[in-house]
Amino acid sequence: MSEPVETAELLAFARIVEAKSLSRAAAELAIPRATIGRRLARLEERLGTRLVRRTSRTLALTDAGERFYLHARLVLDSIAQAEASVRSTANAMRGDLRVAVFPFNAVTREATASFYAMVRSFALKHRDVRVHVDFSTRVVDLLRDGYDVALRAAYQVQPGLVARTVARDKVIAVASPAYLAKRGTPHAVKELRRHSCLTSFARGELPQSTWPTCRSDRGVAHVESSFSSNNLGLLCEAAVHGLGIALLPRPLVADLIESAVLVQVLAGVVEADHHIAVVYAERDLLPTHVRAFVESLIEWAPAHFQSVRTLAATPHAGR
């Protein structure tokens, strides 16, 4: 019978994965690099499989490492919660809080300032909580990347996560009258291949190659991206100035459609639900400071996202 895995080995492995470096992981744990290397080696020996591929410049998980990390993270989180339950009073708020949100660069100044104020107020109220806020279109994996909370648009929730919707509407296809007069108005999904399409990034990384539809068998339309950006404000401006057809949140373009600056195309065909949700890990015992921030975010978000006309989010940003 093999020896059981030690907590120190699990912690070393998880920190290596999250830091993406043995040296950084060793520094964060305040132990020598050689020690963390030995712990990883012992863990791999106990399991009888390679968890991490290492070269002089890169570090990557094997398939076995990917699977083992998810379980290791759950075990370490449970241990931390068990320790917190006996070391802290019920109302104590302390620890790290890592938050991922989409960039607010196209949201109204009032909503942006209000978000800053909400986070600042939370930090002032809970001085023992170390707050980290990451503004990025990158789709973070909460379970793997060590984030506690994410504010996401048009989410798809992976197992182990909870998503609480704070705003919902539709994404629709739009173009300027001048563009349509020059290139023609598409009347079927397949005609989009002949048009210039203005796309955001799928999962925050690569230009979209499909748009959602309501009628096609597979629920998608294949598109050729002629212009792409992770900023919906820029895509909207590009559509207004005749660069092509864009898929955008309806609140962003409602006033422009009403004033005939933009025209909806393939109405009822190329569109999909657009959600903004607060996403966090599904746990029986969510850390007190994380739960408090989740509630603050849920209380803050609906009024601001239901009323804004410009939403800075990628249409498919998150899982």
C-alpha positions in Angstrom: 0.0 0.0 0.0 1.4 3.4 -1.0 2.0 6.1 1.6 -0.7 8.7 1.9 -0.1 12.1 0.3 1.0 14.8 2.7 -0.6 18.2 3.0 2.7 19.9 2.5 3.1 18.1 -0.9 -0.4 19.1 -2.0 0.3 22.7 -1.0 3.6 22.8 -2.9 2.0 21.3 -6.0 -1.0 23.7 -5.9 1.3 26.7 -5.4 3.6 25.7 -8.2 0.5 25.4 -10.6 -0.8 28.8 -9.5 2.5 30.6 -9.6 3.6 28.8 -12.8 7.1 28.7 -11.4 9.0 26.7 -8.8 11.0 29.7 -7.8 7.9 32.0 -7.3 6.1 29.2 -5.5 9.0 28.7 -3.1 9.2 32.4 -2.5 5.4 32.6 -1.7 5.7 29.7 0.7 9.0 31.1 2.2 10.9 27.8 1.7 14.0 27.0 -0.4 13.4 26.2 -4.1 15.1 22.8 -3.5 12.6 21.9 -0.8 9.6 22.6 -3.0 11.2 20.6 -5.8 11.7 17.7 -3.5 8.0 17.9 -2.3 6.8 17.8 -5.9 9.1 14.9 -6.7 7.9 12.9 -3.7 4.3 13.6 -4.7 4.8 12.4 -8.2 6.6 9.3 -6.8 3.7 8.5 -4.5 1.2 8.8 -7.3 3.4 7.0 -9.8 2.8 9.6 -12.5 4.2 12.8 -13.9 2.1 15.9 -12.8 4.3 18.7 -14.3 6.4 18.9 -17.4 9.4 21.2 -16.7 12.0 22.7 -19.0 14.5 25.5 -18.4 11.9 28.0 -19.5 8.4 26.5 -19.2 6.2 24.6 -16.8 3.0 22.9 -17.9 0.6 20.4 -16.3 0.2 16.9 -17.7 -3.3 15.5 -18.2 -2.9 13.7 -14.9 -1.7 17.0 -13.3 -4.8 18.8 -14.5 -7.1 16.3 -13.0 -5.2 16.1 -9.7 -5.0 19.8 -9.3 -8.8 20.2 -9.2 -9.0 17.7 -6.4 -6.0 19.1 -4.6 -7.5 22.5 -4.6 -10.7 21.3 -3.1 -8.8 19.5 -0.3 -6.7 22.5 0.5 -9.7 24.8 0.5 -11.5 22.4 2.9 -8.4 22.4 5.2 -8.2 26.2 5.2 -11.9 26.5 6.0 -11.6 23.9 8.8 -8.7 25.9 10.3 -10.6 29.2 9.9 -13.7 27.7 11.7 -11.8 27.1 14.9 -9.3 30.0 14.7 -11.7 32.8 13.9 -14.8 34.1 15.5 -18.0 33.8 13.4 -17.8 37.5 12.3 -14.1 37.7 11.6 -13.1 39.0 8.2 -9.6 38.4 7.1 -7.6 36.8 4.3 -7.1 37.4 0.5 -9.9 38.3 -1.8 -9.2 37.9 -5.5 -11.8 39.4 -7.9 -11.9 39.2 -11.7 -14.1 41.7 -13.6 -14.4 42.7 -17.2 -12.9 46.1 -18.1 -15.2 49.0 -17.4 -13.7 51.2 -20.1 -17.1 51.5 -22.0 -19.4 51.7 -19.0 -20.8 55.1 -18.0 -18.6 57.1 -15.8 -21.2 57.1 -13.1 -21.3 53.3 -13.0 -17.5 53.0 -13.1 -17.1 55.5 -10.3 -19.8 53.7 -8.3 -18.0 50.4 -8.7 -14.7 51.9 -7.5 -16.6 53.4 -4.5 -18.2 50.0 -3.6 -14.8 48.2 -3.6 -13.1 51.1 -1.7 -15.9 51.0 0.9 -15.5 47.3 1.3 -11.7 47.6 1.8 -12.1 50.4 4.3 -14.7 48.5 6.3 -12.7 45.2 6.3 -9.1 46.3 6.9 -7.8 42.7 7.4 -9.0 41.6 4.0 -6.3 42.0 1.3 -8.3 42.9 -1.9 -7.0 42.1 -5.4 -9.1 43.3 -8.4 -8.1 42.1 -11.9 -9.7 44.0 -14.8 -9.2 41.8 -17.9 -11.1 40.3 -20.8 -9.1 37.1 -20.1 -11.4 34.3 -18.9 -10.1 33.2 -15.6 -10.7 29.7 -14.2 -11.8 30.4 -10.7 -11.0 26.9 -9.4 -7.6 26.7 -11.1 -6.4 30.3 -11.0 -7.2 31.0 -7.4 -9.9 33.7 -7.9 -12.8 34.0 -5.4 -15.3 36.0 -7.4 -15.8 37.1 -11.0 -18.2 39.5 -12.7 -18.9 38.1 -16.1 -20.9 38.6 -19.2 -22.8 35.9 -21.1 -21.4 33.2 -18.8 -21.3 29.5 -19.2 -20.8 28.0 -15.8 -18.4 25.1 -15.3 -19.1 22.4 -12.7 -18.3 23.6 -9.1 -19.3 27.3 -9.8 -22.4 29.3 -8.9 -23.6 32.1 -11.1 -26.1 34.7 -9.8 -27.5 36.8 -12.6 -27.6 40.6 -11.9 -28.7 41.8 -15.4 -30.0 40.2 -18.6 -30.9 41.3 -22.1 -30.1 40.2 -25.7 -27.1 40.5 -28.1 -28.3 41.4 -31.6 -26.7 42.0 -35.0 -26.5 45.6 -36.3 -25.0 47.6 -39.1 -25.2 51.1 -40.4 -27.7 52.0 -43.2 -24.7 53.1 -45.4 -23.0 49.7 -45.1 -26.2 47.9 -45.9 -26.9 50.1 -48.9 -23.4 49.3 -50.2 -23.2 45.6 -49.4 -26.8 44.5 -49.2 -28.9 43.4 -46.3 -28.5 39.7 -45.3 -31.8 37.7 -45.1 -30.3 34.3 -44.2 -27.6 33.1 -41.8 -25.5 31.7 -44.6 -25.3 35.2 -46.2 -23.2 36.4 -43.3 -20.1 34.7 -44.9 -20.2 37.3 -47.6 -20.2 40.2 -45.2 -17.6 42.0 -43.1 -18.2 41.0 -39.5 -17.0 43.0 -36.5 -16.3 40.5 -33.7 -15.2 40.4 -30.1 -12.9 37.6 -28.8 -14.1 34.1 -28.0 -13.3 33.4 -24.4 -11.2 36.6 -24.4 -8.5 35.2 -26.6 -9.2 34.8 -30.3 -11.6 36.6 -32.8 -15.0 34.9 -32.9 -15.7 32.6 -35.8 -19.4 31.9 -34.9 -22.4 33.9 -33.7 -25.4 32.5 -31.9 -28.6 32.0 -33.8 -32.2 31.0 -32.8 -33.1 29.0 -35.9 -30.1 27.1 -37.3 -29.7 23.4 -36.4 -26.5 24.0 -34.4 -27.5 27.3 -33.0 -24.5 29.2 -34.6 -23.7 31.2 -37.7 -20.2 31.0 -39.1 -18.7 34.4 -39.7 -15.5 35.8 -41.2 -14.0 38.4 -38.8 -12.7 41.5 -40.7 -12.3 43.6 -37.5 -12.1 42.4 -33.9 -11.7 44.0 -30.5 -12.3 43.2 -26.8 -13.8 46.6 -26.4 -17.5 46.7 -27.4 -17.4 50.5 -27.5 -14.9 50.3 -30.3 -16.9 47.7 -32.2 -20.0 49.9 -31.9 -18.2 52.8 -33.3 -16.9 50.7 -36.2 -20.4 49.6 -37.0 -21.7 53.2 -36.9 -19.0 54.2 -39.4 -19.9 51.5 -41.9 -17.1 48.9 -41.3 -19.5 46.0 -41.1 -22.0 44.0 -39.1 -21.5 43.7 -35.3 -23.1 41.5 -32.6 -23.6 43.8 -29.6 -25.7 44.0 -26.4 -29.1 45.5 -27.1 -28.7 48.2 -24.3 -25.5 49.4 -26.0 -27.3 50.1 -29.4 -30.9 50.8 -28.4 -30.6 54.6 -28.7 -28.7 54.2 -32.0 -31.3 52.0 -33.5 -34.1 54.3 -32.4 -32.3 57.2 -34.1 -31.7 55.1 -37.2 -27.9 55.4 -36.9 -27.8 51.6 -36.8 -30.2 49.0 -38.1 -30.9 45.5 -36.7 -30.2 42.7 -39.2 -31.5 39.1 -39.1 -33.8 40.1 -36.2 -35.1 37.0 -34.3 -32.4 34.9 -36.1 -29.0 36.1 -35.0 -29.3 36.8 -31.3 -28.9 35.3 -27.9 -29.5 35.9 -24.3 -26.9 38.3 -22.7 -26.3 37.9 -19.0 -24.2 39.6 -16.5 -23.6 37.4 -13.5 -21.6 37.2 -10.2 -19.7 33.9 -10.3 -18.1 32.2 -7.4 -17.1 28.7 -6.2 -19.8 26.4 -4.9 -18.9 25.6 -1.3 -20.8 24.6 1.7 -18.7 26.9 3.8 -17.8 30.0 1.7 -15.2 32.2 3.6 -16.9 35.0 5.4 -15.1 37.8 3.6 -15.8 36.2 0.2 -19.5 35.9 1.0 -19.6 39.5 2.2 -18.1 40.8 -1.0 -20.4 38.6 -3.2 -23.4 40.1 -1.4 -22.0 43.6 -1.8 -21.4 43.0 -5.6 -24.9 41.6 -6.0 -26.5 44.5 -4.2 -24.5 47.0 -6.3 -24.7 45.6 -9.8 -28.4 45.4 -10.9 -29.2 49.1 -10.7 -26.1 50.1 -12.7 -26.2 47.4 -15.4 -29.9 47.7 -16.0 -29.7 51.4 -16.6 -26.4 51.8 -18.5 -26.5 52.1 -22.3 -22.9 50.9 -22.8 -21.7 47.6 -21.4 -17.9 46.9 -21.4 -18.0 43.1 -21.8 -17.2 40.5 -24.4 -20.4 38.6 -25.5 -18.9 35.2 -24.7 -16.6 36.1 -21.7 -16.5 33.4 -19.3 -17.3 29.9 -18.1 
